[in-house]
Amino acid sequence: MHELILGGQKSGKSRAAESRAARWLQADGREALLIATALAADVEMRERIARHRRERAARVPGLVTIEEPRELAEALRRHCAAQRLVVVDCLTLWLTQLAMPPPGAGVGESEPASAIGPLLLVLREVPGPVVLVSNEIGFGVAPPSAEARRFVDALGLLHQALAEVCARVTLMVAGCELRVKETR
């Protein structure tokens, strides 16, 4: 069963996903993998990534982390397995880096829409559960720039498409889980 966990920054999204992985790992023969999408393009981001890795390892022993900032569909195809829960954290960074790669990242811009179709296709095909984490940023005022408005639109459309594919959608608010959708 796939799950989409949405929420604002520091709402508890990642912790909720990690708790899913910790519960999954309690059964014999199971594995858990986190696909981190952040690019370490500056000092602060490198430090943040290192801190997240340390804290995650302490909270969820056995949760293996790999980094894949761009080729997410291929990473899911490669790593999903019936006995492995895969957490993707986070789709907001993934989509941002496709549309607006950070300076010095060594990659060019790509059209986010071209990556969404393959992601949805893979999610329909892969064995094993996938937990997707993303920021819900569409609650606020429309951004002042056309580029930012296009991004907010693209992320909202991605969330809608993922909600169709996922059996469960959870919204995190102040560390509290609100079940938006659950299909059994």
Backbone torsions as a table, in degrees:
resi	resn	phi	psi	omega
1	MET	NA	126.2	177.8
2	HIS	-89.5	148.4	178.4
3	GLU	-134.6	140.1	173.0
4	LEU	-108.9	121.6	178.0
5	ILE	-111.3	116.4	-178.6
6	LEU	-112.1	158.5	174.6
7	GLY	167.1	172.9	177.6
8	GLY	-78.0	179.2	176.6
9	GLN	-63.1	137.9	178.8
10	LYS	58.4	31.2	178.9
11	SER	-87.8	-11.9	-178.1
12	GLY	106.7	10.0	-178.0
13	LYS	-58.3	-52.1	-176.7
14	SER	-65.2	-40.7	178.1
15	ARG	-62.5	-39.8	178.2
16	ALA	-63.1	-42.8	178.2
17	ALA	-63.8	-41.6	178.2
18	GLU	-63.4	-36.7	178.6
19	SER	-66.3	-33.6	175.4
20	ARG	-62.7	-43.6	-179.5
21	ALA	-65.2	-42.5	179.6
22	ALA	-61.0	-42.8	178.3
23	ARG	-65.3	-42.0	179.8
24	TRP	-58.2	-42.6	-176.4
25	LEU	-70.5	-10.5	-179.7
26	GLN	-69.6	-22.5	179.5
27	ALA	-87.8	144.4	179.3
28	ASP	-62.2	143.4	174.0
29	GLY	79.5	7.2	-178.9
30	ARG	-102.7	152.7	178.0
31	GLU	-127.5	159.4	174.5
32	ALA	-138.8	138.1	-177.2
33	LEU	-132.6	135.2	175.2
34	LEU	-109.8	125.5	174.0
35	ILE	-98.0	109.3	179.7
36	ALA	-90.2	131.7	-174.4
37	THR	-102.3	-3.2	-175.0
38	ALA	-72.3	138.9	171.1
39	LEU	-93.8	131.8	179.0
40	ALA	-88.4	73.0	-173.5
41	ALA	-89.7	-10.7	177.5
42	ASP	-144.9	171.1	-175.1
43	VAL	-60.8	-46.9	-178.2
44	GLU	-60.7	-41.2	-179.4
45	MET	-69.7	-38.0	176.5
46	ARG	-61.3	-43.3	178.5
47	GLU	-64.9	-41.3	179.2
48	ARG	-62.5	-44.9	-180.0
49	ILE	-62.5	-44.7	179.6
50	ALA	-62.1	-42.5	178.5
51	ARG	-63.3	-44.0	179.2
52	HIS	-61.9	-41.8	178.4
53	ARG	-60.0	-47.9	-179.7
54	ARG	-61.7	-48.4	-177.3
55	GLU	-64.8	-40.7	179.7
56	ARG	-64.3	-42.5	-179.8
57	ALA	-62.4	-36.1	178.9
58	ALA	-72.6	-37.7	-178.2
59	ARG	-76.4	-37.7	-174.5
60	VAL	-131.8	78.7	175.7
61	PRO	-59.1	137.2	-179.4
62	GLY	97.2	-12.8	176.4
63	LEU	-83.4	108.4	-179.1
64	VAL	-83.3	138.9	179.8
65	THR	-114.9	133.5	169.8
66	ILE	-125.3	159.1	179.4
67	GLU	-110.6	129.7	176.4
68	GLU	-149.3	90.3	-174.8
69	PRO	-78.8	-12.9	-174.1
70	ARG	-131.2	-48.4	-171.9
71	GLU	-90.9	62.3	-172.9
72	LEU	-67.6	-44.2	-179.6
73	ALA	-59.1	-44.1	179.5
74	GLU	-66.3	-38.7	177.9
75	ALA	-62.8	-41.3	177.5
76	LEU	-64.8	-43.9	179.3
77	ARG	-59.5	-40.1	-177.7
78	ARG	-73.3	-36.1	-169.0
79	HIS	-106.2	-17.0	-178.9
80	CYS	-71.9	139.5	177.9
81	ALA	-152.7	157.5	-176.0
82	ALA	-57.2	-36.3	-177.0
83	GLN	-93.4	6.2	-175.5
84	ARG	-121.0	124.5	170.7
85	LEU	-87.4	131.9	179.5
86	VAL	-114.8	127.1	175.5
87	VAL	-105.5	132.4	173.9
88	VAL	-111.5	119.4	-177.9
89	ASP	-136.6	105.7	6.2
90	CYS	-138.7	157.0	-178.2
91	LEU	-70.3	-28.3	179.1
92	THR	-62.9	-47.0	177.7
93	LEU	-63.7	-43.7	179.9
94	TRP	-56.0	-49.7	-178.4
95	LEU	-66.8	-40.2	178.1
96	THR	-59.7	-45.4	-177.1
97	GLN	-68.8	-26.5	174.2
98	LEU	-70.6	-45.0	-175.3
99	ALA	-80.2	-38.1	-174.5
100	MET	-140.4	73.4	-178.5
101	PRO	-59.0	142.6	179.0
102	PRO	-65.1	150.1	177.1
103	PRO	-56.9	139.2	178.4
104	GLY	83.7	1.3	-178.2
105	ALA	-76.4	-16.0	178.0
106	GLY	75.2	18.4	177.5
107	VAL	-131.3	151.9	178.6
108	GLY	-94.1	166.8	177.1
109	GLU	-66.1	150.4	171.5
110	SER	-138.1	163.3	-179.6
111	GLU	-80.4	116.5	-177.9
112	PRO	-54.8	-36.5	-178.1
113	ALA	-58.5	-31.9	-178.7
114	SER	-70.3	-20.1	179.2
115	ALA	-93.7	-19.6	-175.6
116	ILE	-71.7	-43.1	179.3
117	GLY	-56.4	-51.5	177.6
118	PRO	-60.6	-36.3	178.1
119	LEU	-62.2	-47.0	-179.9
120	LEU	-63.0	-41.7	179.0
121	LEU	-60.9	-46.5	-179.8
122	VAL	-62.5	-41.9	-179.1
123	LEU	-62.6	-30.2	178.6
124	ARG	-74.9	-21.0	-172.6
125	GLU	-103.3	-30.7	-168.7
126	VAL	-72.0	146.9	173.2
127	PRO	-81.4	157.5	176.3
128	GLY	82.8	158.4	-177.3
129	PRO	-78.9	146.8	175.9
130	VAL	-127.3	131.8	176.4
131	VAL	-112.8	118.9	-176.9
132	LEU	-106.3	129.8	-179.7
133	VAL	-111.4	134.5	179.5
134	SER	-154.3	153.7	178.0
135	ASN	-84.6	132.5	172.5
136	GLU	-90.1	104.8	-174.6
137	ILE	-109.9	1.8	-174.1
138	GLY	-88.5	11.5	-179.0
139	PHE	-82.8	-16.6	-171.6
140	GLY	-94.4	-166.2	178.2
141	VAL	-70.4	149.2	177.9
142	ALA	-60.9	133.5	-179.7
143	PRO	-61.6	153.6	-175.9
144	PRO	-76.0	-20.3	-177.4
145	SER	-104.4	151.7	178.2
146	ALA	-62.8	-39.4	179.7
147	GLU	-61.2	-45.3	180.0
148	ALA	-67.2	-38.9	177.8
149	ARG	-63.5	-40.7	177.7
150	ARG	-62.4	-39.7	179.5
151	PHE	-65.8	-46.4	179.2
152	VAL	-58.9	-42.5	177.5
153	ASP	-61.9	-46.4	-178.7
154	ALA	-62.4	-42.2	179.6
155	LEU	-66.5	-41.6	177.6
156	GLY	-61.5	-42.2	177.9
157	LEU	-66.6	-37.4	175.5
158	LEU	-60.8	-46.0	179.8
159	HIS	-60.5	-42.5	179.2
160	GLN	-62.1	-44.0	-179.8
161	ALA	-65.5	-40.8	179.1
162	LEU	-66.8	-36.4	179.1
163	ALA	-61.9	-30.6	176.4
164	GLU	-70.2	-34.4	-176.5
165	VAL	-83.0	-30.4	-175.0
166	CYS	-87.0	139.8	177.5
167	ALA	-75.6	-24.5	-179.0
168	ARG	-132.9	137.4	172.4
169	VAL	-127.0	127.4	-178.7
170	THR	-123.0	135.3	174.9
171	LEU	-108.6	126.3	178.7
172	MET	-98.0	130.0	176.9
173	VAL	-136.4	117.6	177.4
174	ALA	52.0	39.8	178.7
175	GLY	80.8	-0.2	-179.2
176	CYS	-104.0	138.8	180.0
177	GLU	-91.5	130.7	172.4
178	LEU	-115.7	117.7	179.3
179	ARG	-76.5	118.4	-179.8
180	VAL	-93.4	-37.5	-178.8
181	LYS	-150.0	139.9	171.1
182	GLU	-148.9	119.6	177.3
183	THR	-116.1	130.3	-179.7
184	ARG	-105.3	NA	NA
